[in-house]
Amino acid sequence: MKQMQNQKQRNKKLLNIYLRIYKLVQSVKQMKICLIRNKY
């Protein structure tokens, strides 16, 4: 029972890390798009 709890918590942490990375990537893409638009 406790094992399952630990597994869930670990999954949650991984999901949070993944979400953070995803948001970071999205913001970087936005920045690049803005930079490209400003150049032309």
Residue, then its C-alpha position, 0 to 999 in steps of 0.5 A: m500500500k505504501q509502495m503505491q503511494n510513493q509511486k504516485q508521488r514520484n509520478k506527480k513530481l515527474l509530471n511537474i518537472y515535465l510541465r515546467i520544461y514544456k512551459l519553458v520550451q513554449s516561452v522560448k518558442q514565443m521569444k524566437i517567433c517575436l525575434i524573427r518578426n522583429k527582424y523583418 
